[in-house]
């Protein structure tokens, strides 16, 4: 059976639910990523990455996984100071996730994993609401929120970096996966102001380009290492779900 949900027929999806496939829902957002990267960084290519991880999990662990079409919109208010960003409220976002999950459960899926493409999104409230609804309806379902370990991968491959947006990490990844979308002539080091995650902040107040790190250090080679690490991480997450170790 194919890995991508959108490529299956209705009958094949019914069979996948009967065979207890894990349905993985990628989430992302449309937000500015400086003058050199497209606004789809947090979801563009994410479906393909998860599909590759799912195929690796099938080959190495025999797991059955379907990857849903990614949700392109999400909360991104901190980036609204730059054109191109589309931000929706968490209330709307959570309701959207809830109704997608409910549709899957109604069709017989009992294992659902929410996979964040943006490190700043907190998906647990949506997962809690789906679990509550399923229990009340007598349709037991397990809903996980997969970990997003981009910071750990970044620290291992780019030691000492404080980059979290449109800098060396993300620019390297896009160079490795979709190089044609990188505006190389516009890559430059941003001017940054001091700030703290402990208080409210907006990207346009702390960066003149919209980036938080130095994209001039990005390389395709580093991006390939990042890509491989992310694939292996998602594969390990799928294995934990299958073994009942993931929360």
C-alpha positions in Angstrom: 0.0 0.0 0.0 1.2 3.5 -0.8 2.5 5.7 2.1 0.7 8.9 1.2 -3.0 9.1 2.3 -3.9 11.4 -0.6 -2.8 8.8 -3.2 -5.1 6.1 -1.9 -8.7 5.3 -2.9 -11.5 5.2 -0.5 -11.5 1.4 -0.4 -7.7 1.3 0.2 -8.1 3.8 3.1 -10.8 1.5 4.6 -8.4 -1.4 4.4 -5.7 0.6 6.0 -7.9 1.4 9.0 -8.9 -2.2 9.3 -5.2 -3.2 9.3 -4.6 -0.6 12.1 -2.3 1.7 10.2 -1.0 4.7 12.1 -2.3 7.9 10.5 0.3 10.7 10.7 -0.9 14.3 10.4 1.8 16.8 9.5 1.2 20.4 10.7 3.0 23.5 9.6 2.5 27.2 8.9 3.0 29.9 6.3 5.4 32.5 7.7 8.2 34.7 6.6 11.7 33.2 6.5 13.8 36.2 5.7 14.5 37.6 2.2 16.2 34.4 1.0 13.8 31.5 1.9 10.2 30.8 0.8 7.3 31.2 3.3 6.5 27.5 3.1 9.7 26.3 4.9 7.7 24.9 7.9 5.5 22.6 5.7 7.0 22.5 2.1 8.7 19.2 1.7 7.5 18.1 5.2 5.1 15.5 3.7 7.9 14.0 1.7 10.2 13.8 4.7 7.6 12.1 6.8 6.8 9.7 3.9 10.5 8.8 3.7 10.6 8.2 7.4 7.5 6.1 7.2 9.0 4.0 4.4 12.2 3.5 6.4 10.1 2.4 9.4 8.3 -0.1 7.2 11.5 -1.5 5.8 13.4 -1.7 9.1 10.6 -2.4 11.6 7.6 -3.6 9.5 5.4 -0.7 10.6 2.2 0.4 8.8 2.0 4.2 8.5 0.0 6.6 6.4 1.1 10.2 6.0 -1.8 12.7 5.7 -1.6 15.8 3.6 0.1 18.6 5.7 -1.9 21.4 7.2 -0.2 24.6 5.7 -1.6 27.2 8.1 -1.0 27.7 11.8 -0.5 30.3 14.5 2.3 32.7 13.4 1.4 36.0 15.0 5.1 36.7 16.0 6.0 37.0 12.3 3.1 39.2 11.2 5.5 42.2 11.1 6.8 40.8 7.8 4.7 40.4 4.7 3.6 36.9 3.6 2.9 35.5 7.0 -0.6 34.0 7.4 -1.6 33.5 11.1 -4.6 31.8 12.5 -5.7 31.7 16.1 -4.9 28.6 18.3 -8.7 28.2 18.8 -9.3 27.8 15.1 -6.1 25.7 14.7 -7.1 23.3 17.4 -10.6 22.9 16.1 -9.3 22.1 12.7 -7.0 19.5 14.0 -9.8 18.0 16.1 -12.2 17.7 13.2 -9.6 16.0 11.0 -8.8 13.5 13.7 -12.5 12.8 14.4 -13.0 12.1 10.7 -10.2 9.5 10.8 -11.6 7.9 13.9 -15.1 7.7 12.4 -13.5 5.8 9.5 -11.9 3.3 11.8 -8.4 4.6 12.5 -7.4 4.1 16.2 -3.9 5.4 16.1 -3.2 9.0 15.1 0.0 11.0 15.4 0.3 14.8 15.1 3.6 15.8 13.7 4.7 19.4 14.1 6.6 21.0 11.3 7.0 24.2 13.2 8.9 24.0 16.5 6.8 26.8 18.0 3.5 25.0 17.9 2.0 23.3 20.9 -0.4 20.6 19.8 -1.2 18.8 23.1 -4.6 20.6 23.7 -5.9 19.3 20.4 -4.7 15.8 21.2 -6.4 15.9 24.6 -9.7 17.0 23.1 -9.7 14.2 20.6 -8.9 11.6 23.3 -11.8 13.0 25.4 -14.2 12.9 22.5 -13.2 9.4 21.5 -13.7 8.1 25.1 -17.1 9.7 25.4 -18.2 8.3 22.1 -16.9 4.8 23.0 -14.4 4.8 20.1 -11.1 4.3 21.9 -8.3 6.0 20.0 -4.7 6.8 20.9 -3.5 10.2 19.8 0.2 11.2 20.1 2.1 14.4 19.5 5.4 13.5 18.0 8.5 15.3 19.4 10.2 18.0 17.4 13.9 17.7 18.1 15.2 20.3 15.6 17.1 22.0 18.4 18.9 18.8 19.5 19.8 18.1 15.9 21.0 21.6 15.4 23.1 21.6 18.5 24.7 18.4 17.4 25.5 19.4 13.8 26.0 23.1 14.4 27.4 23.3 18.0 26.8 26.6 19.9 24.2 27.9 17.5 21.3 30.0 18.8 19.6 29.8 15.4 15.9 29.0 15.5 14.5 30.7 12.4 15.8 31.1 8.8 19.4 30.9 9.8 22.1 28.3 9.2 19.9 25.3 10.1 16.9 26.0 8.0 18.8 27.5 5.1 21.1 24.4 5.0 18.1 22.1 5.0 16.4 24.0 2.1 19.6 24.0 0.2 19.7 20.3 0.5 16.1 19.6 -0.3 14.8 22.4 -2.5 17.9 24.4 -3.6 16.0 26.1 -6.4 13.9 28.0 -3.9 16.8 29.6 -2.1 17.5 33.2 -3.1 21.2 32.9 -2.7 21.9 36.5 -3.7 19.8 37.7 -0.8 21.4 35.7 1.9 23.0 38.0 4.6 23.6 38.0 8.3 20.8 39.8 10.2 21.2 42.5 12.7 19.8 41.2 15.9 18.5 42.8 19.1 18.6 41.1 22.5 15.5 39.4 23.6 14.2 36.6 25.9 11.8 33.8 25.2 10.4 34.5 28.7 8.6 37.6 27.5 6.5 38.4 24.5 8.4 39.2 21.3 7.8 39.8 17.6 10.4 38.9 15.0 10.4 42.3 13.3 11.5 43.9 16.7 14.5 41.6 17.1 15.7 41.0 13.5 16.0 43.3 10.5 15.7 40.4 8.0 13.3 38.1 9.8 16.1 35.5 10.5 17.4 34.7 14.0 20.6 33.0 12.9 23.4 33.5 10.3 22.3 32.0 7.0 25.6 32.9 5.4 27.1 29.8 7.1 24.6 27.4 5.6 25.8 24.7 3.3 24.1 22.0 1.3 26.3 19.4 3.0 25.1 20.4 6.4 21.6 20.3 5.1 22.0 16.8 3.9 23.1 15.7 7.4 20.2 17.5 9.0 17.8 15.9 6.6 19.1 12.4 7.3 19.0 13.0 11.1 15.4 14.2 10.9 14.4 11.1 8.9 16.0 8.8 11.4 14.4 10.7 14.3 10.9 10.3 12.9 11.5 6.7 12.2 12.5 6.1 15.8 9.4 8.0 16.9 7.2 5.7 14.8 8.9 2.6 16.4 8.2 4.0 19.9 4.5 4.4 19.0 4.4 0.8 17.7 6.0 -0.4 20.9 3.7 1.7 23.1 6.6 3.7 24.5 5.6 7.1 23.2 3.4 9.2 25.4 
